[in-house]
């Protein structure tokens, strides 16, 4: 099943709610992932640009997008960034396909003049 990295930044109001009622939001999210056919592999609080980081398994990109949309609509997140992840085997296969694709970068046709 595909893996996804999700990074979340909470709103000020979400932090206020969590301070008033400390809770493990990861446990509250588990049924949401399960309803979408996936699971949380692991999750962490963080600091910096994002407050929460999750690694999850979901059946497809549509399920990952649905999760991001639902969380965004809830109002507790000021930003959500979801990144599809590839394992090393998939990454090497992507490299092989890229090498065989025939892609050429655009070049400038201008010549230098004196």
ChimeraX attribute file (.defattr): number of C-alpha atoms within 10 A of each C-alpha:
attribute: neighborCount
match mode: 1-to-1
recipient: residues
	/A:1	10
	/A:2	15
	/A:3	22
	/A:4	21
	/A:5	16
	/A:6	20
	/A:7	21
	/A:8	23
	/A:9	21
	/A:10	17
	/A:11	15
	/A:12	12
	/A:13	12
	/A:14	15
	/A:15	16
	/A:16	12
	/A:17	13
	/A:18	13
	/A:19	10
	/A:20	9
	/A:21	9
	/A:22	10
	/A:23	11
	/A:24	9
	/A:25	11
	/A:26	15
	/A:27	11
	/A:28	10
	/A:29	14
	/A:30	14
	/A:31	14
	/A:32	15
	/A:33	18
	/A:34	13
	/A:35	10
	/A:36	16
	/A:37	14
	/A:38	21
	/A:39	19
	/A:40	20
	/A:41	12
	/A:42	11
	/A:43	17
	/A:44	12
	/A:45	12
	/A:46	13
	/A:47	10
	/A:48	7
	/A:49	10
	/A:50	17
	/A:51	17
	/A:52	19
	/A:53	20
	/A:54	18
	/A:55	20
	/A:56	21
	/A:57	23
	/A:58	22
	/A:59	14
	/A:60	16
	/A:61	15
	/A:62	11
	/A:63	17
	/A:64	24
	/A:65	12
	/A:66	12
	/A:67	19
	/A:68	19
	/A:69	12
	/A:70	11
	/A:71	17
	/A:72	15
	/A:73	10
	/A:74	9
	/A:75	13
	/A:76	17
	/A:77	19
	/A:78	14
	/A:79	17
	/A:80	17
	/A:81	12
	/A:82	18
	/A:83	13
	/A:84	16
	/A:85	15
	/A:86	13
	/A:87	9
	/A:88	9
	/A:89	9
	/A:90	11
	/A:91	12
	/A:92	12
	/A:93	11
	/A:94	13
	/A:95	12
	/A:96	11
	/A:97	11
	/A:98	11
	/A:99	10
	/A:100	9
	/A:101	9
	/A:102	8
	/A:103	8
	/A:104	6
	/A:105	6
	/A:106	6
	/A:107	6
	/A:108	6
	/A:109	6
	/A:110	6
	/A:111	6
	/A:112	5
	/A:113	4
	/A:114	3
